[in-house]
Amino acid sequence: MPRLQIFAGLFVLIASLGLFLFALNSELGTSSIETELPVADAPQVAVDQNGFGATTLNEHRTPDVTPPAGMVWIPGGEFSMGSDSSAESLCSVPGVTQDSVPIHRVYVDSFWMDETEVTNEQFADFVAATGYVTVAERKPTQEEFPTAPPENLIAGSTVFSATKEPVPLNNYFQWWSYIGGTDWRHPTGPDSSIDDHADYPVVQVAFEDSEAYAKWAGKRLPTEAEWEFAARGGRAGDLYAWGNELQPEGKFQANIYQGEFPVEGKDTGADGFQGIAPVKQYAANPFGLYDVGGNVWEWTRDWYSHDYYATLAKTGEVARNPQGPDVPFDPAEPTEKKRVHRGGSFLCTDLSCTRYMVGTRGKGEVRTASNHVGFRCVIEVKAD
């Protein structure tokens, strides 16, 4: 929901993050990488029983230059994007994966990508250099919200608030609250702090905050297609950025939620963390990217539209460097302007949401921040 609703009910606000999804305990798809041919010369692509074709990487390898600090080379190429519709049958909240189908062919150019989500330390450097003030730190104005009582016009943001006892999982108003004094320096409320958390992902950043950082850093946010190509690491059709098993050899590969959600004290931390984790706590994917599943959602630059994949697939052609729809549309909240989130977060639970699955999507109203959404950046490489 939009920031406007903060002031209709000061204590509860949801960021329409496309949060909680379904348990996944089966294996889908296959992995394959073809590197012999450039995309332009690739033959007609055969698909497996789940609709995924092989990923074909561009011929050119890492440029013979010093990599930008903290970034890895993503070679670009052609791949199958999206999620298999059979995953919908595994979802305890029917319908929420339908924006990730159909699987369709996409080509993206090469680019550099941040190996981790932007950290508190990096964002602090940006703020120190520019004096930037995030959306959550700005006091809303009467002009912006003319019907809001003046006492409700306070700076703050959205925070996960665990419940005291089990609740039905069909109403996420029950575990999200708007708390005054919450911002990137105080991510879970005015008494919280990022002291000793320099290497944690920065959160409580709205879309425009992430764009402002990217511009200052000489970068930009990734498109949704770039993000998924990078997260898949050159493999085709895997459920997760690390393969098809949630816990290969019994080990968690991402920071997600274990236990009775959303009850206070019931996150078991079986993956090593209760709540948000520092970056680089789990193995990188084949391209060298960390935390493209779990920990925090990541903003992309694309507008969100529930049927965008269907629009691309109808052309029958490979979509080249798709930029997202021209206008946003979410049937659940048709008046709100949303951008795509990717990757899932530490609040994804097998009770209702496993959106750290690499082909699935999230969404967020552009001026709404929360304590489980961050971002990473890219530098595009112009073709010769």
C-alpha positions as CSV (number, residue, x, y, z in Angstrom):
1,M,0.0,0.0,0.0
2,P,1.1,3.6,-0.6
3,R,2.6,6.0,1.9
4,L,-0.6,7.9,1.9
5,Q,-2.3,5.2,4.0
6,I,0.3,5.8,6.7
7,F,-1.9,8.7,7.7
8,A,-5.2,7.0,7.6
9,G,-4.0,4.4,10.1
10,L,-0.7,5.6,11.6
11,F,0.3,2.4,13.2
12,V,-0.1,0.0,10.3
13,L,1.2,0.2,6.7
14,I,2.1,-2.4,4.1
15,A,4.4,-1.7,1.3
16,S,2.7,-4.0,-1.2
17,L,5.9,-5.9,-1.5
18,G,4.3,-8.9,-3.1
19,L,5.5,-10.7,0.1
20,F,4.7,-14.2,1.2
21,L,4.6,-17.2,-1.1
22,F,4.6,-21.0,-1.1
23,A,6.6,-24.0,0.2
24,L,8.9,-25.5,-2.4
25,N,10.1,-29.1,-1.9
26,S,10.3,-30.5,-5.4
27,E,12.9,-30.1,-8.2
28,L,12.2,-28.4,-11.5
29,G,14.2,-27.8,-14.6
30,T,17.7,-28.6,-15.8
31,S,20.9,-26.7,-15.9
32,S,22.8,-26.1,-19.1
33,I,25.2,-23.5,-20.5
34,E,26.2,-23.1,-24.2
35,T,29.1,-20.9,-25.0
36,E,30.2,-22.0,-28.5
37,L,27.9,-19.6,-30.4
38,P,27.1,-15.9,-30.0
39,V,23.4,-15.4,-29.4
40,A,22.7,-14.0,-32.9
41,D,23.8,-17.3,-34.5
42,A,22.1,-19.6,-32.0
43,P,19.7,-22.2,-33.5
44,Q,16.1,-22.6,-32.6
45,V,16.1,-23.3,-28.8
46,A,14.7,-26.6,-27.6
47,V,12.9,-26.5,-24.2
48,D,12.6,-29.0,-21.5
49,Q,9.3,-30.3,-20.1
50,N,9.0,-27.2,-17.9
51,G,9.5,-24.8,-20.7
52,F,13.1,-23.7,-20.1
53,G,15.6,-23.5,-22.9
54,A,19.4,-23.5,-22.6
55,T,21.2,-20.3,-21.6
56,T,23.6,-19.1,-24.2
57,L,26.4,-16.8,-23.0
58,N,27.9,-14.1,-25.1
59,E,31.2,-15.0,-26.7
60,H,33.3,-12.2,-25.3
61,R,34.7,-12.7,-21.8
62,T,35.6,-10.4,-19.0
63,P,37.0,-7.2,-20.4
64,D,40.8,-6.7,-20.1
65,V,40.3,-3.9,-17.6
66,T,40.4,-3.5,-13.9
67,P,37.0,-4.4,-12.6
68,P,35.1,-1.6,-10.9
69,A,35.5,-2.1,-7.1
70,G,33.1,-4.6,-5.6
71,M,31.6,-5.6,-9.0
72,V,31.6,-8.7,-11.1
73,W,31.3,-9.2,-14.8
74,I,28.0,-10.5,-16.2
75,P,28.6,-11.7,-19.8
76,G,25.0,-11.3,-21.1
77,G,23.3,-13.6,-23.5
78,E,20.0,-15.3,-24.1
79,F,18.0,-17.2,-21.5
80,S,14.5,-18.4,-20.5
81,M,13.0,-16.0,-18.0
82,G,10.2,-16.6,-15.6
83,S,8.8,-19.3,-13.5
84,D,7.2,-22.6,-14.3
85,S,3.4,-22.5,-13.9
86,S,3.4,-25.8,-12.0
87,A,4.9,-23.9,-9.1
88,E,1.5,-22.3,-8.7
89,S,0.1,-25.6,-7.5
90,L,2.6,-25.6,-4.6
91,C,1.5,-22.2,-3.4
92,S,-0.6,-21.8,-0.3
93,V,-1.8,-18.4,-1.5
94,P,-3.3,-19.2,-5.0
95,G,-2.6,-16.7,-7.8
96,V,0.4,-14.9,-6.5
97,T,2.9,-16.5,-8.9
98,Q,0.8,-15.8,-12.0
99,D,2.8,-12.6,-12.8
100,S,5.9,-14.8,-13.3
101,V,4.5,-16.8,-16.3
102,P,4.8,-17.6,-19.1
103,I,8.4,-18.5,-19.4
104,H,9.8,-16.4,-22.3
105,R,13.1,-15.9,-24.1
106,V,15.1,-12.8,-23.3
107,Y,18.5,-11.4,-24.4
108,V,20.5,-9.0,-22.3
109,D,23.8,-7.2,-23.1
110,S,26.9,-7.6,-20.9
111,F,27.2,-5.5,-17.7
112,W,29.0,-5.2,-14.4
113,M,27.0,-5.8,-11.3
114,D,27.6,-5.2,-7.6
115,E,28.6,-8.5,-6.0
116,T,26.5,-7.7,-2.9
117,E,23.6,-5.5,-2.0
118,V,24.6,-1.9,-1.2
119,T,25.7,-1.9,2.4
120,N,25.2,0.6,5.3
121,E,28.8,1.7,5.0
122,Q,28.5,2.4,1.3
123,F,25.2,4.3,1.7
124,A,26.7,6.3,4.6
125,D,29.5,7.4,2.3
126,F,26.9,8.6,-0.2
127,V,25.0,10.5,2.4
128,A,28.2,12.1,3.8
129,A,29.3,13.2,0.3
130,T,25.9,14.6,-0.8
131,G,23.8,15.4,2.3
132,Y,21.1,13.3,0.8
133,V,17.9,12.8,2.9
134,T,15.9,9.7,2.3
135,V,12.1,9.6,1.9
136,A,11.7,8.0,5.3
137,E,13.6,10.9,6.9
138,R,11.4,13.6,5.3
139,K,8.4,14.8,7.2
140,P,5.3,14.5,5.0
141,T,3.6,17.8,4.1
142,Q,0.0,18.9,4.3
143,E,0.1,19.6,0.6
144,E,1.1,16.0,-0.1
145,F,-1.6,14.6,2.2
146,P,-4.2,17.3,2.5
147,T,-6.7,15.1,4.5
148,A,-4.3,13.8,7.1
149,P,-4.4,15.2,10.6
150,P,-1.3,17.3,11.3
151,E,-0.3,15.0,14.2
152,N,0.0,12.1,11.8
153,L,2.4,13.9,9.5
154,I,5.6,12.4,11.0
155,A,8.7,11.0,9.3
156,G,9.0,7.2,9.6
157,S,8.7,4.0,7.7
158,T,7.4,0.4,7.6
159,V,8.7,-2.2,10.0
160,F,8.0,-5.9,10.4
161,S,6.3,-6.4,13.8
162,A,6.1,-9.9,15.0
163,T,2.7,-11.0,16.5
164,K,2.3,-12.2,20.1
165,E,0.6,-15.4,19.0
166,P,-0.2,-17.3,15.8
167,V,-2.4,-15.5,13.3
168,P,-4.0,-16.4,10.0
169,L,-1.6,-15.7,7.1
170,N,-4.3,-14.1,4.9
171,N,-3.9,-10.6,6.2
172,Y,-0.4,-9.1,6.3
173,F,-1.6,-5.9,8.0
174,Q,-1.1,-8.0,11.2
175,W,2.7,-8.0,11.0
176,W,3.6,-4.7,9.5
177,S,3.6,-1.3,11.3
178,Y,4.4,2.3,10.4
179,I,6.8,3.6,13.1
180,G,7.8,7.2,13.4
181,G,11.5,7.8,13.5
182,T,12.4,4.8,11.4
183,D,14.9,5.3,8.6
184,W,18.1,3.7,7.2
185,R,20.1,4.7,10.3
186,H,17.3,3.3,12.5
187,P,15.9,0.5,10.5
188,T,13.5,-1.1,13.0
189,G,12.5,2.0,14.9
190,P,13.9,5.1,16.5
191,D,15.8,3.1,19.2
192,S,17.5,0.9,16.7
193,S,20.9,1.5,15.2
194,I,23.3,0.4,12.4
195,D,26.3,0.7,14.7
196,D,28.5,-2.4,14.1
197,H,26.4,-3.2,11.1
198,A,28.5,-1.6,8.4
199,D,28.5,-4.7,6.2
200,Y,24.7,-5.3,6.4
201,P,22.5,-4.3,3.5
202,V,21.1,-0.8,3.7
203,V,17.3,-1.0,4.1
204,Q,14.5,1.6,4.6
205,V,15.3,3.0,1.1
206,A,12.5,3.9,-1.3
207,F,13.0,3.6,-5.0
208,E,14.1,7.2,-5.5
209,D,16.7,6.8,-2.7
210,S,18.2,3.8,-4.5
211,E,18.2,5.7,-7.8
212,A,19.9,8.7,-6.1
213,Y,22.7,6.5,-4.8
214,A,23.2,4.7,-8.1
215,K,23.5,8.1,-9.9
216,W,26.1,9.3,-7.4
217,A,28.1,6.1,-7.8
218,G,28.1,6.3,-11.6
219,K,25.8,3.3,-11.9
220,R,22.1,2.5,-12.3
221,L,19.6,0.0,-11.0
222,P,19.4,-3.2,-13.0
223,T,16.4,-4.0,-15.2
224,E,14.4,-7.0,-14.1
225,A,15.7,-9.0,-17.0
226,E,19.3,-8.2,-16.1
227,W,18.7,-9.1,-12.5
228,E,17.3,-12.5,-13.3
229,F,20.0,-13.3,-15.9
230,A,22.6,-12.5,-13.4
231,A,20.9,-14.3,-10.5
232,R,20.6,-17.5,-12.6
233,G,24.4,-17.5,-13.1
234,G,24.3,-19.0,-16.6
235,R,22.1,-22.0,-15.6
236,A,18.7,-22.7,-17.1
237,G,15.5,-23.4,-15.2
238,D,16.9,-23.9,-11.7
239,L,14.5,-23.1,-8.9
240,Y,17.1,-21.2,-6.9
241,A,20.3,-19.2,-7.6
242,W,22.2,-22.2,-6.1
243,G,20.4,-25.1,-7.9
244,N,17.2,-27.1,-7.4
245,E,17.5,-28.2,-3.8
246,L,16.5,-25.8,-1.0
247,Q,19.1,-27.3,1.3
248,P,21.8,-29.2,-0.6
249,E,23.5,-31.6,1.8
250,G,21.3,-30.2,4.5
251,K,22.7,-26.7,4.4
252,F,20.8,-23.5,3.9
253,Q,22.1,-21.4,1.1
254,A,20.3,-18.1,1.9
255,N,19.0,-16.1,4.8
256,I,15.3,-16.9,5.0
257,Y,12.8,-17.5,7.8
258,Q,12.5,-20.8,9.6
259,G,9.9,-21.4,12.3
260,E,6.4,-20.3,13.1
261,F,5.7,-17.1,11.1
262,P,5.1,-14.3,12.1
263,V,5.2,-15.1,15.9
264,E,7.6,-13.2,18.1
265,G,10.6,-15.4,19.1
266,K,9.6,-18.2,16.8
267,D,12.3,-17.6,14.1
268,T,14.6,-20.5,14.8
269,G,17.6,-19.1,12.9
270,A,18.4,-22.5,11.5
271,D,20.2,-20.8,8.6
272,G,22.5,-19.0,11.0
273,F,20.5,-15.8,11.4
274,Q,17.4,-14.4,13.1
275,G,16.5,-11.4,11.0
276,I,18.8,-9.6,8.6
277,A,22.3,-10.8,8.0
278,P,25.6,-9.3,6.9
279,V,26.4,-9.7,3.2
280,K,28.5,-12.6,1.9
281,Q,27.4,-15.1,4.5
282,Y,26.6,-17.8,1.9
283,A,28.3,-19.0,-1.2
284,A,28.2,-16.8,-4.3
285,N,26.4,-18.0,-7.5
286,P,28.4,-19.0,-10.6
287,F,28.8,-15.3,-11.7
288,G,30.2,-14.3,-8.2
289,L,27.0,-12.7,-6.9
290,Y,26.1,-13.0,-3.2
291,D,22.6,-13.0,-1.7
292,V,20.5,-13.0,-4.8
293,G,18.2,-15.2,-2.8
294,G,17.0,-14.1,0.6
295,N,18.3,-11.5,3.1
296,V,16.6,-8.4,1.5
297,W,14.5,-7.8,-1.5
298,E,16.1,-5.6,-4.2
299,W,14.7,-2.8,-6.2
300,T,14.9,-3.0,-10.0
301,R,14.2,-0.2,-12.4
302,D,11.2,-1.8,-14.2
303,W,7.7,-0.7,-13.6
304,Y,5.6,-3.6,-12.2
305,S,2.7,-4.9,-14.3
306,H,1.1,-8.3,-13.6
307,D,0.9,-9.3,-17.3
308,Y,4.1,-8.0,-18.7
309,Y,5.6,-11.4,-19.3
310,A,2.5,-12.4,-21.2
311,T,2.9,-9.3,-23.3
312,L,6.5,-10.2,-24.2
313,A,5.7,-13.8,-24.9
314,K,2.9,-12.9,-27.3
315,T,5.4,-11.4,-29.8
316,G,6.9,-14.8,-30.4
317,E,10.3,-13.2,-30.5
318,V,13.3,-13.0,-28.2
319,A,12.9,-9.8,-26.1
320,R,16.1,-7.8,-26.4
321,N,17.1,-5.9,-23.3
322,P,13.5,-5.4,-22.1
323,Q,12.9,-2.3,-20.0
324,G,9.6,-3.2,-18.4
325,P,6.2,-1.8,-19.3
326,D,5.7,1.9,-20.0
327,V,3.2,2.2,-17.2
328,P,2.7,0.3,-13.9
329,F,-0.4,-1.7,-13.1
330,D,-1.2,-4.0,-10.2
331,P,-4.8,-5.1,-10.3
332,A,-4.7,-5.5,-6.5
333,E,-4.0,-1.7,-6.1
334,P,-4.6,-0.2,-9.6
335,T,-3.9,3.4,-8.5
336,E,-0.5,2.7,-7.0
337,K,2.8,3.1,-8.9
338,K,5.0,0.1,-8.2
339,R,8.4,-1.1,-9.3
340,V,9.6,-4.7,-9.4
341,H,11.4,-6.2,-6.4
342,R,13.5,-9.3,-6.8
343,G,15.2,-11.9,-4.6
344,G,13.0,-12.4,-1.6
345,S,14.1,-11.6,2.0
346,F,14.9,-12.9,5.5
347,L,11.1,-12.9,6.0
348,C,10.3,-15.5,3.3
349,T,8.9,-18.6,5.0
350,D,8.0,-22.0,3.8
351,L,4.6,-21.5,5.5
352,S,3.5,-19.0,2.8
353,C,6.3,-17.4,0.8
354,T,9.4,-18.8,-0.9
355,R,9.9,-15.8,-3.2
356,Y,13.6,-16.3,-3.1
357,M,12.9,-18.7,-6.0
358,V,14.9,-17.1,-8.8
359,G,12.1,-16.8,-11.4
360,T,9.5,-15.2,-9.2
361,R,8.7,-11.5,-8.6
362,G,7.9,-9.0,-5.9
363,K,6.6,-5.4,-6.1
364,G,6.7,-2.2,-4.1
365,E,5.1,1.2,-4.1
366,V,7.9,3.6,-5.2
367,R,7.8,5.8,-2.1
368,T,7.4,3.1,0.4
369,A,10.5,1.7,2.2
370,S,10.8,-1.2,4.7
371,N,13.3,-3.0,6.8
372,H,13.6,-5.9,4.3
373,V,14.2,-4.1,1.0
374,G,17.5,-2.9,-0.4
375,F,19.2,-2.8,-3.8
376,R,22.3,-3.4,-5.8
377,C,23.6,-1.6,-8.9
378,V,25.0,-2.2,-12.4
379,I,27.2,-0.5,-15.0
380,E,26.1,-1.2,-18.5
381,V,28.6,-1.9,-21.2
382,K,28.0,-0.3,-24.5
383,A,28.3,-2.4,-27.6
384,D,31.2,-1.6,-29.9
